[in-house]
Amino acid sequence: MELHGYFRSSASYRVRIGLNLKGLQYDYHAVNLLKSEQREDHYRKLNPQGLVPALVDGDQVLTQSLAILEWLDETHPEPALLPSDPLQRARVRALAYSVASDIQPLQNLRVLRYLQGEYGLSDEQKTDWIRHWIHEGFSALEQQLEPAPFAAGEQPGLFECCLMPQIYSADRFGMDISDYPAIHRIMQACNEIPAFIDARPENQPDSTL
């Protein structure tokens, strides 16, 4: 397998965690978003959207991080990223989608560039925007998380693949995760697991940290 991504991309980070949890080996190909390499013709042949990540398996190309993670779970079922019970699967999906669909896209690089370019947001206003939407999302998530170590019980899965990159982003913009005790508990548990440690942005070949 080949993973085309960027070290700081939340979506790429999610897939790295999933691959690591599954124990799957992959070749990493860096796509520098700050240099707009995602818009170059050779990359758009893989992903016409010009977004990361893209996962290549043989002659197949998969895009969109949640679709990739669910495909990994279907093709490499152990360890599972989703619980076996249909109701619990729906619950975990809802938690994951709330991060991937409702929180993270509002702080996506192309959204921030548009806000700054079209509306003249200052760096301080941009940071306030990011913190606002993370707070809105985390406040809602906090109310939905149960006392178990992870969203689906004793093992991390799809939700944690989405949550940890979002926590990284929150920390990057100066938010105190201890304000969200359930989220903080999950973060501490994940930070003890090699699959999450190895997926961190600073541990990637293209990291500039």
TIVOLUM-181756 format. One record per residue (C-alpha): residue in one letter; x, y, z. Coordinates in steps of 0.2 Angstrom, whole numbers. Layout:
! TIVOLUM-181756
[rolo 'a'; [X; Y; Z]],
...
! end
This chain:
! TIVOLUM-181756
[rolo 'm'; [0; 0; 0]],
[rolo 'e'; [5; 18; -3]],
[rolo 'l'; [-2; 33; 8]],
[rolo 'h'; [-1; 50; 0]],
[rolo 'g'; [-3; 63; 13]],
[rolo 'y'; [4; 78; 23]],
[rolo 'f'; [11; 76; 40]],
[rolo 'r'; [-1; 90; 48]],
[rolo 's'; [-16; 85; 38]],
[rolo 's'; [-29; 79; 51]],
[rolo 'a'; [-37; 67; 37]],
[rolo 's'; [-20; 59; 33]],
[rolo 'y'; [-17; 58; 52]],
[rolo 'r'; [-33; 48; 54]],
[rolo 'v'; [-28; 35; 41]],
[rolo 'r'; [-10; 33; 48]],
[rolo 'i'; [-18; 29; 65]],
[rolo 'g'; [-30; 16; 57]],
[rolo 'l'; [-16; 8; 47]],
[rolo 'n'; [-5; 7; 62]],
[rolo 'l'; [-19; 0; 73]],
[rolo 'k'; [-22; -14; 60]],
[rolo 'g'; [-3; -17; 59]],
[rolo 'l'; [-2; -14; 40]],
[rolo 'q'; [14; -8; 32]],
[rolo 'y'; [13; 6; 19]],
[rolo 'd'; [25; 17; 9]],
[rolo 'y'; [23; 35; 13]],
[rolo 'h'; [22; 49; -1]],
[rolo 'a'; [22; 66; 5]],
[rolo 'v'; [11; 79; -3]],
[rolo 'n'; [16; 97; 3]],
[rolo 'l'; [-1; 106; 5]],
[rolo 'l'; [8; 123; 9]],
[rolo 'k'; [17; 121; -8]],
[rolo 's'; [0; 116; -16]],
[rolo 'e'; [7; 100; -22]],
[rolo 'q'; [-11; 93; -20]],
[rolo 'r'; [-16; 103; -35]],
[rolo 'e'; [-3; 97; -47]],
[rolo 'd'; [-8; 86; -62]],
[rolo 'h'; [1; 70; -56]],
[rolo 'y'; [-8; 70; -39]],
[rolo 'r'; [-25; 75; -46]],
[rolo 'k'; [-24; 59; -57]],
[rolo 'l'; [-24; 50; -40]],
[rolo 'n'; [-37; 61; -32]],
[rolo 'p'; [-46; 73; -43]],
[rolo 'q'; [-52; 83; -28]],
[rolo 'g'; [-34; 88; -25]],
[rolo 'l'; [-36; 83; -6]],
[rolo 'v'; [-26; 72; 5]],
[rolo 'p'; [-25; 57; 9]],
[rolo 'a'; [-25; 45; -5]],
[rolo 'l'; [-22; 27; -2]],
[rolo 'v'; [-16; 16; -16]],
[rolo 'd'; [-18; -3; -15]],
[rolo 'g'; [-12; -11; -31]],
[rolo 'd'; [-22; -3; -45]],
[rolo 'q'; [-35; 4; -34]],
[rolo 'v'; [-35; 22; -27]],
[rolo 'l'; [-46; 26; -11]],
[rolo 't'; [-49; 44; -5]],
[rolo 'q'; [-59; 52; 9]],
[rolo 's'; [-52; 47; 26]],
[rolo 'l'; [-68; 39; 34]],
[rolo 'a'; [-71; 29; 18]],
[rolo 'i'; [-53; 23; 18]],
[rolo 'l'; [-54; 18; 37]],
[rolo 'e'; [-71; 9; 34]],
[rolo 'w'; [-63; 0; 19]],
[rolo 'l'; [-48; -5; 30]],
[rolo 'd'; [-60; -12; 43]],
[rolo 'e'; [-70; -22; 30]],
[rolo 't'; [-54; -29; 21]],
[rolo 'h'; [-43; -32; 37]],
[rolo 'p'; [-56; -35; 50]],
[rolo 'e'; [-45; -38; 65]],
[rolo 'p'; [-43; -28; 76]],
[rolo 'a'; [-59; -20; 72]],
[rolo 'l'; [-62; -1; 71]],
[rolo 'l'; [-80; -3; 74]],
[rolo 'p'; [-90; -13; 86]],
[rolo 's'; [-100; -28; 80]],
[rolo 'd'; [-117; -22; 87]],
[rolo 'p'; [-126; -12; 74]],
[rolo 'l'; [-133; 1; 86]],
[rolo 'q'; [-115; 3; 94]],
[rolo 'r'; [-108; 4; 76]],
[rolo 'a'; [-120; 18; 72]],
[rolo 'r'; [-116; 27; 88]],
[rolo 'v'; [-97; 27; 85]],
[rolo 'r'; [-99; 32; 67]],
[rolo 'a'; [-110; 47; 73]],
[rolo 'l'; [-96; 52; 85]],
[rolo 'a'; [-82; 50; 72]],
[rolo 'y'; [-93; 60; 59]],
[rolo 's'; [-95; 74; 71]],
[rolo 'v'; [-77; 77; 71]],
[rolo 'a'; [-73; 73; 53]],
[rolo 's'; [-89; 82; 45]],
[rolo 'd'; [-93; 95; 58]],
[rolo 'i'; [-77; 101; 67]],
[rolo 'q'; [-62; 99; 56]],
[rolo 'p'; [-68; 105; 39]],
[rolo 'l'; [-71; 122; 47]],
[rolo 'q'; [-52; 124; 50]],
[rolo 'n'; [-47; 116; 34]],
[rolo 'l'; [-32; 125; 26]],
[rolo 'r'; [-42; 130; 10]],
[rolo 'v'; [-56; 137; 21]],
[rolo 'l'; [-44; 147; 31]],
[rolo 'r'; [-35; 153; 16]],
[rolo 'y'; [-52; 159; 9]],
[rolo 'l'; [-57; 168; 25]],
[rolo 'q'; [-41; 177; 25]],
[rolo 'g'; [-40; 181; 7]],
[rolo 'e'; [-58; 186; 4]],
[rolo 'y'; [-63; 193; 21]],
[rolo 'g'; [-46; 199; 27]],
[rolo 'l'; [-46; 189; 43]],
[rolo 's'; [-31; 192; 54]],
[rolo 'd'; [-21; 178; 62]],
[rolo 'e'; [-29; 182; 78]],
[rolo 'q'; [-47; 181; 71]],
[rolo 'k'; [-42; 165; 62]],
[rolo 't'; [-37; 157; 78]],
[rolo 'd'; [-53; 163; 87]],
[rolo 'w'; [-63; 155; 73]],
[rolo 'i'; [-54; 139; 75]],
[rolo 'r'; [-55; 138; 94]],
[rolo 'h'; [-74; 143; 93]],
[rolo 'w'; [-78; 128; 82]],
[rolo 'i'; [-68; 116; 91]],
[rolo 'h'; [-76; 121; 107]],
[rolo 'e'; [-93; 119; 100]],
[rolo 'g'; [-89; 102; 94]],
[rolo 'f'; [-80; 96; 109]],
[rolo 's'; [-93; 102; 121]],
[rolo 'a'; [-106; 92; 112]],
[rolo 'l'; [-95; 77; 111]],
[rolo 'e'; [-91; 78; 130]],
[rolo 'q'; [-109; 75; 133]],
[rolo 'q'; [-110; 59; 123]],
[rolo 'l'; [-94; 50; 129]],
[rolo 'e'; [-96; 36; 142]],
[rolo 'p'; [-84; 31; 156]],
[rolo 'a'; [-76; 17; 147]],
[rolo 'p'; [-58; 20; 141]],
[rolo 'f'; [-63; 22; 123]],
[rolo 'a'; [-79; 27; 114]],
[rolo 'a'; [-83; 8; 110]],
[rolo 'g'; [-76; 1; 126]],
[rolo 'e'; [-59; -6; 130]],
[rolo 'q'; [-51; -4; 113]],
[rolo 'p'; [-48; 12; 102]],
[rolo 'g'; [-56; 13; 85]],
[rolo 'l'; [-64; 24; 72]],
[rolo 'f'; [-69; 38; 84]],
[rolo 'e'; [-51; 39; 91]],
[rolo 'c'; [-44; 39; 74]],
[rolo 'c'; [-53; 55; 71]],
[rolo 'l'; [-52; 62; 89]],
[rolo 'm'; [-33; 62; 91]],
[rolo 'p'; [-29; 73; 76]],
[rolo 'q'; [-42; 85; 81]],
[rolo 'i'; [-35; 86; 99]],
[rolo 'y'; [-18; 89; 91]],
[rolo 's'; [-25; 104; 81]],
[rolo 'a'; [-34; 110; 97]],
[rolo 'd'; [-17; 110; 106]],
[rolo 'r'; [-9; 118; 92]],
[rolo 'f'; [-21; 133; 94]],
[rolo 'g'; [-19; 134; 112]],
[rolo 'm'; [-34; 125; 119]],
[rolo 'd'; [-34; 117; 136]],
[rolo 'i'; [-41; 99; 133]],
[rolo 's'; [-42; 97; 152]],
[rolo 'd'; [-58; 107; 150]],
[rolo 'y'; [-66; 92; 142]],
[rolo 'p'; [-63; 78; 155]],
[rolo 'a'; [-70; 63; 145]],
[rolo 'i'; [-60; 69; 129]],
[rolo 'h'; [-45; 71; 140]],
[rolo 'r'; [-46; 54; 147]],
[rolo 'i'; [-47; 46; 129]],
[rolo 'm'; [-32; 57; 124]],
[rolo 'q'; [-21; 50; 139]],
[rolo 'a'; [-26; 32; 135]],
[rolo 'c'; [-22; 34; 116]],
[rolo 'n'; [-5; 43; 120]],
[rolo 'e'; [1; 26; 128]],
[rolo 'i'; [-2; 16; 112]],
[rolo 'p'; [12; 15; 99]],
[rolo 'a'; [0; 15; 85]],
[rolo 'f'; [-5; 33; 90]],
[rolo 'i'; [12; 38; 95]],
[rolo 'd'; [20; 33; 78]],
[rolo 'a'; [6; 42; 68]],
[rolo 'r'; [9; 59; 76]],
[rolo 'p'; [14; 73; 64]],
[rolo 'e'; [31; 75; 72]],
[rolo 'n'; [35; 57; 68]],
[rolo 'q'; [32; 58; 50]],
[rolo 'p'; [46; 59; 36]],
[rolo 'd'; [40; 75; 30]],
[rolo 's'; [38; 84; 47]],
[rolo 't'; [46; 101; 49]],
[rolo 'l'; [43; 101; 67]],
! end
